[in-house]
Amino acid sequence: MSVPRSDVPVKRRRYDATGRQVSAHRLRESVLDAAWTRFSTVGYAATTVEVIATDAKVSTATIYKTFGGKSGIVRTLVSRALQGDPDAPEHAEHRSEALRDAVSDGRGVVAAWGELMVEVAPRVSPILLLLRDVSAHDSAAAALFAELEVNRLSRMAENARTLDRLDALRPGVSRAEARDIMWTYTAPDLYDVLVRRRGWSVRRYARFTSDAITAALL
């Protein structure tokens, strides 16, 4: 009987993580979809991690491990919403960054931001409005809403730096003022008033916002 030689190298199969990554992505999306369905139907405060887990057919431990809890789910929902059209070849924020580098005209930049708003606003604003509406009686929601609004202010500060770098700001308009004006015009409250309450189309709302920013700053 022959004995296998120990000096012959054994070929090891290369580990392919693709399947696991796809599975993890599907699980993540399932939780996010289940959470948003609950948030938008029964509200943020009434939705528990346990209910989301049941709807998504996962354990509560998986949700806490993946997202850290309900606030982590909302942060991820916002991050996903900021990606814009899921069928687009690139993340909306990446396209915005590329735009800042490629366009040398302030009006063109603001107009292009308006186009991105058509994709992003209907996804982000409802989440922020949900948190805003329960902030008065839910301290966790209030803290999360404040955090997300600070993040939005930071994005507007970067946009103000872009317009200043292009020498597009009207004389007398500082970066800080430009940041605050853009932060005001992109607030979820304006989306609520014009789109949800007055019935404007998202494209009309985005055009109004970009025109208003142009008139105020450039």
C-alpha positions in Angstrom: 0.0 0.0 0.0 1.5 3.4 -1.0 1.7 6.2 1.5 1.0 9.8 0.3 4.2 11.8 0.1 4.2 14.7 2.5 6.7 16.7 0.4 4.2 17.1 -2.5 2.6 20.6 -2.2 -1.1 20.5 -1.8 -3.1 22.8 -4.1 -5.5 24.9 -2.0 -8.7 26.1 -3.5 -8.8 29.9 -3.6 -11.6 31.3 -1.4 -14.2 33.2 -3.3 -16.1 35.7 -1.2 -18.4 36.8 -4.0 -21.3 34.6 -2.9 -21.0 35.7 0.7 -20.9 39.4 -0.3 -24.0 39.0 -2.5 -25.8 37.3 0.4 -24.8 40.0 2.8 -26.0 42.7 0.4 -29.3 41.0 0.0 -29.8 40.7 3.7 -28.9 44.3 4.2 -31.3 45.5 1.5 -34.1 43.2 3.0 -33.7 44.8 6.4 -33.6 48.4 4.9 -36.7 47.7 2.8 -38.6 46.2 5.8 -37.6 49.1 8.1 -38.7 51.8 5.6 -42.0 50.0 5.0 -42.6 50.0 8.8 -41.4 53.6 9.3 -43.5 55.0 6.5 -46.7 53.2 7.6 -46.7 53.1 11.4 -44.0 55.7 12.2 -40.5 55.7 13.6 -41.4 55.6 17.3 -43.8 52.7 16.9 -41.3 50.6 14.9 -39.0 48.3 16.9 -36.0 46.3 15.9 -37.8 43.2 16.7 -40.6 44.0 14.3 -38.1 44.9 11.6 -36.3 41.6 12.2 -39.6 39.6 11.9 -40.5 41.4 8.6 -37.0 40.9 7.1 -36.9 37.3 8.4 -33.6 37.8 10.3 -32.6 37.7 13.9 -32.5 40.9 16.0 -28.8 40.0 16.7 -28.1 40.2 13.0 -29.7 43.7 12.8 -27.7 44.9 15.8 -24.5 43.4 14.4 -25.0 44.9 11.0 -26.5 48.3 11.8 -26.1 48.8 15.5 -29.8 49.3 16.1 -32.7 51.5 14.7 -30.6 54.7 14.4 -28.0 52.8 12.4 -30.7 51.6 10.0 -31.9 55.2 9.5 -28.3 56.4 8.8 -27.9 53.6 6.3 -31.3 54.5 4.7 -30.1 58.0 4.2 -26.8 56.9 2.8 -28.6 54.6 0.4 -30.9 57.5 -0.6 -28.0 59.8 -1.3 -26.8 57.3 -3.9 -29.6 58.5 -6.2 -30.9 56.3 -8.9 -29.9 52.7 -8.2 -29.6 52.0 -11.9 -27.2 54.9 -12.5 -23.6 53.8 -13.2 -22.2 55.9 -10.3 -23.2 57.1 -6.8 -24.9 60.5 -7.0 -22.4 62.1 -4.5 -19.5 60.8 -6.7 -21.1 62.4 -9.7 -21.5 65.6 -7.7 -17.8 65.5 -6.8 -16.8 64.9 -10.4 -19.0 67.8 -11.4 -17.2 70.1 -9.1 -13.9 69.1 -10.8 -15.2 69.3 -14.3 -17.4 72.3 -14.6 -16.0 75.8 -14.5 -19.3 77.8 -14.6 -21.2 78.5 -11.4 -24.6 78.5 -13.0 -23.9 75.2 -14.7 -22.8 73.7 -11.4 -26.0 74.8 -9.7 -28.2 73.5 -12.6 -26.5 70.2 -12.4 -27.0 70.0 -8.7 -30.7 70.5 -9.5 -30.6 67.5 -11.7 -29.1 65.4 -8.9 -31.8 66.7 -6.6 -34.5 65.2 -8.8 -33.0 61.8 -7.9 -32.0 62.3 -4.3 -34.8 64.5 -2.7 -37.6 62.0 -3.1 -35.5 59.4 -1.3 -33.9 61.5 1.4 -36.5 64.1 2.3 -39.2 61.6 3.5 -36.7 60.0 5.9 -35.7 63.3 7.4 -39.3 64.4 7.6 -40.2 61.2 9.4 -37.6 62.0 12.1 -38.5 65.7 12.2 -42.1 64.8 12.9 -41.4 62.6 16.0 -38.5 64.7 17.3 -40.7 66.6 19.7 -41.5 63.5 21.8 -38.6 61.1 20.9 -35.2 62.2 22.1 -33.4 59.5 20.1 -35.1 60.6 16.9 -34.3 64.3 17.7 -30.6 63.5 18.2 -30.5 61.5 15.0 -32.3 64.2 13.0 -29.9 66.9 14.4 -26.9 64.7 13.4 -28.2 64.2 9.8 -28.9 67.9 9.5 -25.3 68.7 10.5 -24.2 66.3 7.8 -26.3 68.1 5.3 -24.9 71.5 6.4 -21.4 70.0 5.9 -22.3 69.1 2.3 -23.6 72.6 1.7 -20.4 74.0 3.1 -18.5 72.0 0.5 -20.8 73.2 -2.2 -20.2 76.8 -1.1 -16.4 76.3 -1.3 -16.9 75.0 -4.9 -18.8 78.1 -5.9 -16.2 80.3 -4.2 -13.4 78.5 -5.9 -15.1 79.1 -9.3 -15.3 82.8 -8.3 -19.1 82.4 -8.9 -20.4 84.0 -5.7 -21.9 87.5 -6.0 -19.7 90.2 -4.4 -20.6 90.5 -0.7 -21.8 86.9 -0.4 -19.5 84.9 1.9 -19.0 81.2 1.9 -20.8 81.0 5.3 -23.8 82.9 3.9 -23.8 80.7 0.7 -23.7 77.6 2.8 -26.7 78.7 5.0 -28.8 79.8 2.0 -28.2 76.4 0.2 -28.9 74.6 3.5 -32.2 76.5 3.7 -33.3 75.8 0.2 -32.4 72.1 0.4 -34.2 71.6 3.7 -36.8 68.7 3.8 -39.3 71.3 5.0 -39.4 72.9 1.6 -39.9 69.6 -0.1 -42.7 68.9 2.3 -44.4 72.2 1.5 -44.1 72.2 -2.3 -44.1 68.5 -3.2 -46.1 66.8 -0.5 -48.6 69.5 0.4 -48.9 71.6 -2.8 -48.5 68.7 -5.2 -45.5 70.1 -7.2 -43.6 67.6 -9.3 -40.1 66.8 -8.0 -38.6 68.2 -11.2 -40.5 71.5 -10.7 -39.4 71.6 -7.1 -35.7 71.0 -8.1 -35.9 73.7 -10.8 -37.3 76.2 -8.3 -34.6 75.4 -5.8 -31.7 75.7 -8.2 -33.2 78.9 -9.7 -33.6 80.3 -6.2 -30.0 79.4 -5.2 -28.8 81.0 -8.5 -30.7 84.2 -7.8 -29.6 84.4 -4.2 -25.9 83.6 -4.6 -24.6 84.1 -8.2 
